[in-house]
Amino acid sequence: MDFATLIGTSPEQLSIAQRRALSGQWAAYLIYTPQNLALRQIEAIGPTVTACVAQLRQRGLNPAEYEFLPFTPAY
């Protein structure tokens, strides 16, 4: 599965098959603030937080503005 196609997707919209494929991966989400009203969307996916940070930096984004959460297995 090409995880890059899931950038910008809400985690609630993922299918069970997609969640299974993402199990063990990490995702970056913009931290919500009243100023940005951020929607919960996947901004980076990788096997480690470091990989997610690298993806954000490649896009010119500040990793300090993101939270990193692991995908848990879909049952």
N, C-alpha and C positions, 0 to 999 in steps of 0.2 A: 504494500500500500504506500502511495506517495503522500506522506504526511503534510507536505507543503500545500496540498489542495484543501486541507482543513483549516488553514489560517483564516481567521475572520469568522469562523463558525462558532456558534454557541454550543457549549458542551451538552446542553440539554437536547440539542437537535441530532446528536450522534446516534447512529444505529447501534444495536447490540454487537454486530460484527465489527464495526469501527471501534467501539469501546474495547472489545477483546483484542484487536490489533494494537491498540494504544496501551494496553496493560503493561505497566513497568516503565512507561515513558513519562516525562515531565512536561508540563505546559506552563506558559507564562500568560498571565492575565493582567491587564492594566488595573491598577488599584483605583477603586472608586473614590472620588472626592465630590463634594457638592459643586466644586468648580468645573469638573470635567464630565460629571454624570455618566461615567463609563458604563457601557453595556458589558456584560460578561461574555467576552469573545476570546477565542484562542489566538494569541499573537505570536507564539513560538512553540515548537514541539521538539523534544530531543531526549536522548537517553540519560542526560544529566542536566543539572541546573546550569553548569558551565556551557554546555552546548546551546541551551536556550539563550543565555546571555550573549553568546557569540552571534546568534541569529538576529537578536534585537539590535546589536551594535552594527551589524552589516546593513540594517535598514535605517540606521541613523537614529535609533530610539535609545532613550536613557533607561538602562536596566533597573535603576533605583526606583523607577516609577511602576514597577511590576512586581506581582507576587508569583511565586512558583509553587505549583502543586502537582503531586504525582497522580497519574491515572490509576485507579484501583481496578482490580479484575471485575468484569461484568458477569453477573450470575444469571 
